[in-house]
Amino acid sequence: MLGFGAAILIWGGAAVGGALADNPGERLLSDGRDLIATAEAQVSQGADDANDPLEGLNRRIFNFNEGLQEAVLRPIAETYNETVPANGRRALKNAFDNLSEPITFVNNILQGEFERAINTFVRAMINTVFGAAGLMDVAGEMGLESQSEDFGQTLGVWGVGEGFYLVLPVLGPSSPRDALGRFLVDSYFDPLGHYLENIDETEIDIALDVVDGILEYADVVEELDQIKKTSVDYYAAIRSLYRQKRRAEISNGENIDLPPIPDISPEIRGGVPPTVVQDGPIASLDQPKN
């Protein structure tokens, strides 16, 4: 199934990229944001350690995930980034973001964010109808900014704490709250998933999830390499970045004194003072859209 998804990913992106005029030298990484370029960072672990009671197990799962990425995901991601033109990669990313709009819409409603819900609904309609099923972000060009909401964020808005830090096999950083919301509840808000299940085509749904995960990883593989090179403890750095990002997403990016952080797991689309202590320069990063 992974090979099937990767083949779709590379073939589809190359086809779309060939149909669009590519900008020379453009890099597509998380909607074109310039992410971490050169950094020397250490993580202050005091606060994190108190909320990572499964650290021993988490580190073992983290190392397993790293091995899987090196053996499987990295070759696919690097081939994809080298083969598919930047505009093709952007178009595929747009299309998958468009597929997740119903999940964002429902969670906006559940959070009482009705203006944002309207924005999401209008974006989905415009991009689906006039943007070739979402391949082109026509709504974004009209000033309707993209968002991403999941039920983990909704629980956070309702006051549910994240609980202890958790590393999931394959899926990576999470928490009981986020795992419950994103991986169990959000599927009920996905009309395409329901449709594919009703026509007994669940393998297509699985393939789409695989491709989405590869897209997310391909977006940030170079940034993760940089974090790994400049971190004293890569595991602790990712733990800190994940927590900061989730806190910022729950606040919808309001009152943030925090550099934006790369997306490090599928469909996690940041606040709080950063727990990253800088020993050297961290490149200026653009704030992600909410």
C-alpha positions, 0 to 999 in steps of 0.5 A, a space after each residue: 500500500 505504501 508503494 501504491 501511495 508513493 507511486 500516486 504521489 510522484 506520478 500525480 505531482 509530476 503530471 500537475 507540475 508539468 501542467 503548471 509553470 514552475 518558478 525557478 529555484 522555488 522550494 515548497 516547504 509547508 505552504 512555501 514558508 521559509 523554515 529553519 535554515 541555520 540554527 543551534 538550539 538546546 532544549 530546556 527539559 525541566 517542564 517537559 520531563 515532569 509530563 513525560 512519565 513514559 519517556 523510556 518507552 517513548 524514546 524506544 518508539 521514537 527510535 523505531 520511527 526514526 529507523 522507519 523514516 530512514 529506511 522507507 520515508 526518506 528515500 520516497 520523500 527525497 525522490 518526490 522532492 527531486 522529481 516533482 516540480 515545486 508547483 506540482 508539489 504545491 498543487 498536491 498539498 493544496 488538494 489534500 488540504 482541501 480534502 480536510 476542510 470538512 474536518 476543520 469546518 466542524 471543529 470550528 463550529 464546535 469551538 464556537 468560531 463561526 466566522 472561521 467556519 464560514 471562511 472554511 466553508 467558502 474556501 472549500 466551495 471556491 477551491 473545489 469548484 474553481 480550483 480544480 478540486 482544490 489543486 489551486 488555492 483560488 480562495 487564498 488568492 482572494 484573501 481567504 486564509 487557510 486554517 487547520 483544526 482537529 478535535 484535539 484542538 477542540 478539546 483544548 479549547 474546551 479546557 481539556 488538558 493535553 495529558 502526558 506526552 506520547 509517541 505513537 508508532 509510525 505517527 509520531 508525537 501526540 498526547 492522549 487528548 490529541 490522539 483521541 481527537 485526531 485519530 478517533 473522532 475526526 474520522 466521523 467528520 470526513 465525508 470522503 472517508 465515509 463515502 469510500 467506506 460505504 462503497 467498500 473502497 477503504 483501501 483508497 482511503 488508506 492510500 490517501 492517508 499514506 500519501 498525505 503522510 508522505 507529503 507532510 514528511 517531504 515538506 519538513 524532511 530538511 528542517 528535521 535534519 537541521 534540528 537533528 544536527 543542532 540539537 543536543 537531544 533530538 527527542 527532547 527538541 521534537 517533544 518541545 516543538 510539538 507541545 509549543 505548536 499544539 498550544 499555539 494552534 489551540 490559541 489560533 495563533 493569538 498573542 504568540 511570542 513563539 517562532 513558527 514550527 515545522 509541521 512534524 506529523 500528518 495534518 497537524 497544522 504557532 502562545 506560549 514562551 518558547 522552551 527552546 533556549 537559543 545558543 545561536 541564531 535561529 532563522 526568521 520564520 514566517 507565521 503559519 496561517 490559521 
